[in-house]
Amino acid sequence: MIIQTLIFRSDSLPLSTSTDVDNRASVKDCQKYIKLVSKRLQKLPDCCVLDLEQFKIHLKSGNDVTILLLCEDSYPHVLAVSYLDEVAQEFFDSFGAKQIANAKRPYAFVSFDSALQKLRQKYNNPRSLTTRVNLSVLSNELRFRPPYQITEFDLDLSSNGLSRAFRDSSRPTGIIVSAIVNHRHHTL
């Protein structure tokens, strides 16, 4: 089940979010990871996932925008990526690159929440999805280029909210290094 969707510009400015967030304590605990990840968007690969105890944070970037998805751990990865793609398409169709680049204040596109709610309802009921063919194509693509796995261990919050992997931004370590190196290799 999809819990929350957030949209950020690459400079970490939050552009939009779903407003009806689950108030469970476990979901609130995930917010610190979302905050940490959102501050490091430029250092992360364009498609990655963070597995938490009961939840996953999926992240997909492109065209100067990153979409972050918090969902339950059991939510199928292929549906999460398809959802992120559809949210990105809807967002760009609604606002365009120039309007996104000119946004000055946080949550400038909070009106996009209604579109997020419709997509969330659609993807929270996978039986109603009519894009089965697209999901099989996407599933094959994900098999050849899986998202980078970032672990909770890599995002240790023991140092005033800073991850061990990100404390020295000039020398990231562990899985993050390989993710960044591989991402740069793909973009060259």
C-alpha positions in Angstrom: 0.0 0.0 0.0 1.2 3.5 -0.9 1.5 5.7 2.2 3.0 9.0 1.0 4.4 10.7 -2.1 6.7 13.6 -2.1 8.1 15.6 -5.0 11.3 17.5 -4.8 13.3 19.6 -7.1 17.0 18.5 -7.5 18.1 21.3 -5.1 15.9 19.6 -2.4 13.1 22.2 -2.5 9.9 20.3 -1.8 7.4 21.0 -4.5 4.4 18.9 -3.6 3.3 16.1 -1.2 0.3 14.0 -0.5 -1.5 15.7 2.4 -3.3 12.8 4.0 -0.4 11.1 5.7 -0.8 8.1 7.9 -0.3 9.0 11.6 1.0 5.7 12.8 4.2 6.0 14.9 6.0 3.7 12.5 5.2 6.0 9.6 6.3 9.0 11.5 9.7 7.3 12.2 10.1 7.0 8.4 10.0 10.8 8.1 13.6 11.2 9.4 14.8 8.9 6.6 12.7 10.8 4.1 14.2 14.0 5.3 17.8 12.6 5.2 17.3 11.2 1.7 15.7 14.4 0.4 18.8 16.4 1.5 21.1 14.1 -0.5 19.2 13.9 -3.7 22.0 15.1 -5.9 24.3 12.4 -4.5 22.0 9.5 -5.1 21.5 7.5 -8.3 18.4 8.2 -10.4 16.5 5.1 -9.2 17.0 3.5 -5.7 15.2 2.0 -2.8 15.7 2.1 0.9 14.3 -0.9 2.8 13.2 -0.1 6.3 11.7 -2.5 8.8 8.1 -2.3 7.7 8.3 0.1 4.8 10.3 1.0 1.7 11.2 4.4 0.3 11.4 4.3 -3.5 13.1 7.2 -5.3 13.2 8.1 -8.9 14.8 11.2 -10.4 14.8 12.8 -13.8 14.4 16.2 -15.4 15.5 18.1 -12.3 12.8 16.5 -10.2 12.8 13.6 -7.7 9.8 11.7 -6.7 9.9 9.9 -3.3 7.4 7.2 -2.4 6.8 5.7 1.0 5.0 2.4 0.9 4.6 -0.8 2.9 7.3 -3.3 2.6 5.1 -5.8 0.9 4.1 -3.4 -2.0 5.4 -4.9 -5.3 8.5 -3.1 -6.6 7.3 -3.0 -10.2 4.1 -1.2 -9.1 6.1 1.3 -7.1 8.3 2.2 -10.1 5.3 2.3 -12.4 3.6 4.6 -9.9 6.7 6.9 -9.8 6.8 7.0 -13.6 3.1 7.9 -13.8 3.4 10.6 -11.1 6.3 12.1 -12.9 4.4 12.2 -16.2 1.4 13.8 -14.6 3.5 16.3 -12.8 5.3 17.5 -15.9 2.1 17.5 -17.9 0.5 19.7 -15.2 3.4 22.2 -14.6 6.2 22.0 -17.1 9.9 22.4 -16.7 9.9 26.2 -16.7 7.2 26.5 -14.0 9.1 23.9 -11.9 12.4 25.8 -12.3 10.8 29.1 -11.3 9.2 27.8 -8.1 10.6 29.8 -5.2 8.7 28.5 -2.1 8.3 25.1 -0.6 5.2 23.1 -1.7 4.4 25.6 -4.5 2.5 22.8 -6.2 0.5 21.5 -3.3 -2.6 21.6 -5.6 -1.1 18.5 -7.3 -2.3 16.6 -4.2 -5.6 15.7 -5.9 -3.8 14.1 -8.8 -1.6 12.2 -6.3 -4.7 11.0 -4.5 -6.2 9.6 -7.7 -3.0 7.8 -8.7 -2.6 6.5 -5.1 -6.1 5.0 -5.2 -5.5 3.5 -8.6 -2.2 1.9 -7.5 -3.5 0.8 -4.1 -6.0 -1.4 -5.9 -3.8 -3.2 -8.4 -6.7 -5.3 -9.7 -8.1 -2.1 -11.3 -4.9 -1.4 -13.2 -5.3 -1.6 -16.9 -1.6 -1.3 -17.7 -0.7 -4.9 -17.2 1.3 -5.0 -20.5 3.3 -2.0 -19.5 4.0 -3.6 -16.1 5.5 -6.7 -17.8 7.7 -4.5 -20.0 8.8 -2.5 -16.9 9.4 -5.7 -15.0 11.8 -6.9 -17.7 13.6 -3.5 -17.6 13.9 -3.7 -13.8 15.4 -7.2 -14.2 18.2 -5.7 -16.4 18.7 -2.5 -14.4 17.5 -3.0 -10.9 17.4 0.0 -8.5 20.2 0.6 -6.2 19.7 -0.7 -2.7 20.4 1.7 0.1 20.2 0.0 3.5 19.2 1.5 6.9 22.7 0.7 8.0 24.0 3.1 5.3 21.8 5.8 6.7 22.7 5.4 10.4 21.2 8.4 12.1 23.4 8.3 15.2 25.3 11.5 14.4 22.8 14.3 14.9 20.7 13.1 12.0 23.6 12.7 9.6 24.2 9.4 8.0 27.6 7.7 8.3 27.6 7.4 4.6 27.0 11.1 4.1 28.9 12.7 6.9 31.8 13.6 4.7 30.1 14.5 1.4 33.4 14.6 -0.4 34.1 10.9 0.4 30.9 8.8 0.6 31.3 5.2 1.6 29.9 1.7 1.2 27.0 1.0 -1.1 26.5 4.7 -1.7 29.9 4.9 -3.4 29.2 2.1 -5.8 25.8 3.6 -6.5 27.3 7.0 -7.3 30.1 5.5 -9.4 27.7 3.3 -11.3 25.3 6.2 -11.8 28.1 8.4 -13.2 29.2 5.6 -15.4 25.7 5.3 -16.9 25.4 9.0 -17.5 28.8 9.4 -19.3 
